[in-house]
Amino acid sequence: MQERAYVTGLRAANLAVQRLGRGRPAPIIDTEPDELHIAAAKQVNRSLRRSQQALVPALNRASRRVRRSLQTLGLP
């Protein structure tokens, strides 16, 4: 088995080879599946990232509305 970070680097290199059309792709031996606690942490991280992506645009819209209201009132 190969280390996960090494495999990730090889995948990135293979993607660059594919997109640039130069070089030879590296052979990759798959890594073992994630242990339960790692898989759970990754799922939590994905969920938090999705929540953040949904929340930030809503906060930006609210901020713009507040700024417009303040400008209407003549406040900075």
N, CA and C atoms as an extended XYZ file, in Angstrom:
228
Properties=species:S:1:pos:R:3:atomname:S:1:resname:S:1:resid:I:1 pbc="F F F"
N         0.831       -1.193        0.000 N   MET     1
C         0.000        0.000        0.000 CA  MET     1
C         0.871        1.252        0.000 C   MET     1
N         0.345        2.306       -0.596 N   GLN     2
C         1.062        3.577       -0.644 CA  GLN     2
C         0.430        4.548        0.350 C   GLN     2
N         1.249        5.466        0.856 N   GLU     3
C         0.753        6.488        1.767 CA  GLU     3
C        -0.274        7.354        1.068 C   GLU     3
N        -1.316        7.744        1.808 N   ARG     4
C        -2.410        8.526        1.244 CA  ARG     4
C        -1.926        9.859        0.660 C   ARG     4
N        -1.031       10.566        1.346 N   ALA     5
C        -0.540       11.853        0.847 CA  ALA     5
C         0.232       11.660       -0.456 C   ALA     5
N         0.987       10.595       -0.536 N   TYR     6
C         1.748       10.297       -1.747 CA  TYR     6
C         0.796       10.022       -2.913 C   TYR     6
N        -0.241        9.233       -2.639 N   VAL     7
C        -1.226        8.906       -3.669 CA  VAL     7
C        -1.947       10.174       -4.126 C   VAL     7
N        -2.279       11.060       -3.189 N   THR     8
C        -2.926       12.320       -3.543 CA  THR     8
C        -2.027       13.138       -4.462 C   THR     8
N        -0.745       13.181       -4.168 N   GLY     9
C         0.212       13.880       -5.021 CA  GLY     9
C         0.300       13.263       -6.404 C   GLY     9
N         0.297       11.949       -6.463 N   LEU    10
C         0.337       11.267       -7.766 CA  LEU    10
C        -0.912       11.572       -8.576 C   LEU    10
N        -2.068       11.595       -7.902 N   ARG    11
C        -3.314       11.908       -8.611 CA  ARG    11
C        -3.269       13.326       -9.165 C   ARG    11
N        -2.752       14.266       -8.372 N   ALA    12
C        -2.627       15.650       -8.837 CA  ALA    12
C        -1.678       15.722      -10.033 C   ALA    12
N        -0.574       15.006       -9.955 N   ALA    13
C         0.387       14.987      -11.066 CA  ALA    13
C        -0.237       14.373      -12.310 C   ALA    13
N        -0.997       13.302      -12.138 N   ASN    14
C        -1.657       12.671      -13.279 CA  ASN    14
C        -2.680       13.605      -13.916 C   ASN    14
N        -3.372       14.374      -13.101 N   LEU    15
C        -4.327       15.344      -13.625 CA  LEU    15
C        -3.601       16.416      -14.445 C   LEU    15
N        -2.452       16.874      -13.944 N   ALA    16
C        -1.654       17.858      -14.686 CA  ALA    16
C        -1.173       17.269      -16.007 C   ALA    16
N        -0.721       16.039      -15.989 N   VAL    17
C        -0.282       15.365      -17.216 CA  VAL    17
C        -1.441       15.297      -18.208 C   VAL    17
N        -2.618       14.940      -17.717 N   GLN    18
C        -3.787       14.823      -18.581 CA  GLN    18
C        -4.165       16.182      -19.178 C   GLN    18
N        -4.199       17.227      -18.355 N   ARG    19
C        -4.622       18.543      -18.836 CA  ARG    19
C        -3.598       19.202      -19.754 C   ARG    19
N        -2.309       18.985      -19.454 N   LEU    20
C        -1.265       19.604      -20.268 CA  LEU    20
C        -0.927       18.776      -21.508 C   LEU    20
N        -1.299       17.501      -21.458 N   GLY    21
C        -1.018       16.634      -22.596 CA  GLY    21
C         0.446       16.294      -22.739 C   GLY    21
N         1.202       16.401      -21.645 N   ARG    22
C         2.632       16.099      -21.672 CA  ARG    22
C         2.974       15.174      -20.518 C   ARG    22
N         3.969       14.333      -20.725 N   GLY    23
C         4.424       13.441      -19.672 CA  GLY    23
C         3.659       12.128      -19.667 C   GLY    23
N         4.023       11.281      -18.716 N   ARG    24
C         3.367        9.976      -18.573 CA  ARG    24
C         2.701        9.909      -17.209 C   ARG    24
N         1.485        9.397      -17.151 N   PRO    25
C         0.822        9.267      -15.854 CA  PRO    25
C         1.528        8.233      -14.974 C   PRO    25
N         1.535        8.500      -13.690 N   ALA    26
C         2.166        7.589      -12.736 CA  ALA    26
C         1.186        6.484      -12.355 C   ALA    26
N         1.686        5.259      -12.218 N   PRO    27
C         0.799        4.182      -11.746 CA  PRO    27
C         0.469        4.409      -10.263 C   PRO    27
N        -0.773        4.148       -9.912 N   ILE    28
C        -1.214        4.380       -8.532 CA  ILE    28
C        -1.778        3.082       -7.974 C   ILE    28
N        -1.310        2.731       -6.793 N   ILE    29
C        -1.860        1.604       -6.045 CA  ILE    29
C        -2.810        2.209       -5.025 C   ILE    29
N        -4.068        1.801       -5.057 N   ASP    30
C        -5.050        2.390       -4.155 CA  ASP    30
C        -4.667        2.199       -2.698 C   ASP    30
N        -5.096        3.164       -1.892 N   THR    31
C        -4.875        3.083       -0.453 CA  THR    31
C        -6.023        2.318        0.182 C   THR    31
N        -5.843        1.975        1.437 N   GLU    32
C        -6.910        1.302        2.169 CA  GLU    32
C        -8.035        2.285        2.437 C   GLU    32
N        -9.257        1.800        2.593 N   PRO    33
C       -10.362        2.700        2.938 CA  PRO    33
C       -10.088        3.396        4.272 C   PRO    33
N       -10.682        4.581        4.442 N   ASP    34
C       -10.512        5.323        5.689 CA  ASP    34
C       -11.057        4.530        6.870 C   ASP    34
N       -10.384        4.703        8.016 N   GLU    35
C       -10.907        4.122        9.251 CA  GLU    35
C       -12.179        4.886        9.610 C   GLU    35
N       -12.995        4.289       10.455 N   LEU    36
C       -14.311        4.833       10.776 CA  LEU    36
C       -14.229        6.274       11.290 C   LEU    36
N       -13.299        6.549       12.213 N   HIS    37
C       -13.224        7.896       12.791 CA  HIS    37
C       -12.750        8.926       11.754 C   HIS    37
N       -11.906        8.509       10.813 N   ILE    38
C       -11.449        9.414        9.755 CA  ILE    38
C       -12.595        9.690        8.786 C   ILE    38
N       -13.332        8.652        8.408 N   ALA    39
C       -14.473        8.827        7.508 CA  ALA    39
C       -15.520        9.746        8.145 C   ALA    39
N       -15.757        9.586        9.441 N   ALA    40
C       -16.730       10.431       10.136 CA  ALA    40
C       -16.257       11.883       10.168 C   ALA    40
N       -14.983       12.108       10.440 N   ALA    41
C       -14.448       13.470       10.471 CA  ALA    41
C       -14.536       14.120        9.092 C   ALA    41
N       -14.271       13.364        8.048 N   LYS    42
C       -14.385       13.904        6.691 CA  LYS    42
C       -15.824       14.291        6.378 C   LYS    42
N       -16.775       13.474        6.829 N   GLN    43
C       -18.185       13.776        6.585 CA  GLN    43
C       -18.600       15.040        7.333 C   GLN    43
N       -18.145       15.188        8.571 N   VAL    44
C       -18.449       16.399        9.337 CA  VAL    44
C       -17.853       17.614        8.628 C   VAL    44
N       -16.631       17.492        8.163 N   ASN    45
C       -15.966       18.583        7.465 CA  ASN    45
C       -16.729       18.978        6.197 C   ASN    45
N       -17.167       17.985        5.427 N   ARG    46
C       -17.948       18.277        4.209 CA  ARG    46
C       -19.250       18.993        4.562 C   ARG    46
N       -19.905       18.535        5.608 N   SER    47
C       -21.168       19.159        6.023 CA  SER    47
C       -20.949       20.603        6.461 C   SER    47
N       -19.896       20.840        7.225 N   LEU    48
C       -19.597       22.208        7.663 CA  LEU    48
C       -19.271       23.101        6.475 C   LEU    48
N       -18.518       22.581        5.516 N   ARG    49
C       -18.160       23.361        4.334 CA  ARG    49
C       -19.407       23.722        3.530 C   ARG    49
N       -20.329       22.765        3.379 N   ARG    50
C       -21.575       23.048        2.652 CA  ARG    50
C       -22.405       24.091        3.380 C   ARG    50
N       -22.475       23.978        4.701 N   SER    51
C       -23.237       24.950        5.489 CA  SER    51
C       -22.635       26.334        5.342 C   SER    51
N       -21.317       26.411        5.380 N   GLN    52
C       -20.633       27.690        5.240 CA  GLN    52
C       -20.898       28.283        3.860 C   GLN    52
N       -20.861       27.459        2.832 N   GLN    53
C       -21.101       27.946        1.475 CA  GLN    53
C       -22.513       28.483        1.321 C   GLN    53
N       -23.461       27.917        2.045 N   ALA    54
C       -24.838       28.405        1.991 CA  ALA    54
C       -25.004       29.653        2.848 C   ALA    54
N       -24.284       29.722        3.946 N   LEU    55
C       -24.440       30.822        4.895 CA  LEU    55
C       -23.791       32.111        4.417 C   LEU    55
N       -22.625       32.033        3.824 N   VAL    56
C       -21.884       33.234        3.430 CA  VAL    56
C       -22.663       34.094        2.436 C   VAL    56
N       -23.245       33.533        1.368 N   PRO    57
C       -24.024       34.391        0.468 CA  PRO    57
C       -25.214       35.046        1.174 C   PRO    57
N       -25.865       34.329        2.084 N   ALA    58
C       -27.000       34.905        2.819 CA  ALA    58
C       -26.533       36.066        3.694 C   ALA    58
N       -25.384       35.926        4.335 N   LEU    59
C       -24.845       37.011        5.150 CA  LEU    59
C       -24.457       38.207        4.285 C   LEU    59
N       -23.897       37.936        3.117 N   ASN    60
C       -23.539       39.024        2.202 CA  ASN    60
C       -24.774       39.791        1.757 C   ASN    60
N       -25.846       39.084        1.446 N   ARG    61
C       -27.087       39.748        1.029 CA  ARG    61
C       -27.637       40.600        2.157 C   ARG    61
N       -27.634       40.060        3.376 N   ALA    62
C       -28.141       40.814        4.528 CA  ALA    62
C       -27.284       42.053        4.778 C   ALA    62
N       -25.990       41.922        4.640 N   SER    63
C       -25.090       43.045        4.840 CA  SER    63
C       -25.362       44.153        3.824 C   SER    63
N       -25.586       43.769        2.577 N   ARG    64
C       -25.900       44.770        1.543 CA  ARG    64
C       -27.207       45.489        1.857 C   ARG    64
N       -28.204       44.741        2.335 N   ARG    65
C       -29.484       45.367        2.686 CA  ARG    65
C       -29.314       46.361        3.823 C   ARG    65
N       -28.521       45.998        4.823 N   VAL    66
C       -28.286       46.903        5.950 CA  VAL    66
C       -27.558       48.151        5.473 C   VAL    66
N       -26.540       47.981        4.617 N   ARG    67
C       -25.812       49.148        4.103 CA  ARG    67
C       -26.730       50.076        3.312 C   ARG    67
N       -27.578       49.509        2.483 N   ARG    68
C       -28.513       50.337        1.709 CA  ARG    68
C       -29.470       51.088        2.628 C   ARG    68
N       -29.944       50.415        3.661 N   SER    69
C       -30.849       51.066        4.615 CA  SER    69
C       -30.148       52.213        5.332 C   SER    69
N       -28.906       51.993        5.728 N   LEU    70
C       -28.148       53.050        6.408 CA  LEU    70
C       -27.909       54.222        5.468 C   LEU    70
N       -27.604       53.940        4.209 N   GLN    71
C       -27.386       55.019        3.238 CA  GLN    71
C       -28.677       55.806        3.024 C   GLN    71
N       -29.814       55.142        2.982 N   THR    72
C       -31.095       55.803        2.827 CA  THR    72
C       -31.356       56.747        3.992 C   THR    72
N       -30.907       56.348        5.173 N   LEU    73
C       -31.075       57.176        6.357 CA  LEU    73
C       -29.991       58.267        6.465 C   LEU    73
N       -29.057       58.248        5.545 N   GLY    74
C       -27.990       59.233        5.563 CA  GLY    74
C       -26.874       58.912        6.554 C   GLY    74
N       -26.799       57.652        6.952 N   LEU    75
C       -25.758       57.228        7.896 CA  LEU    75
C       -24.644       56.535        7.120 C   LEU    75
N       -23.410       56.593        7.643 N   PRO    76
C       -22.273       55.957        6.932 CA  PRO    76
C       -22.378       54.442        6.891 C   PRO    76
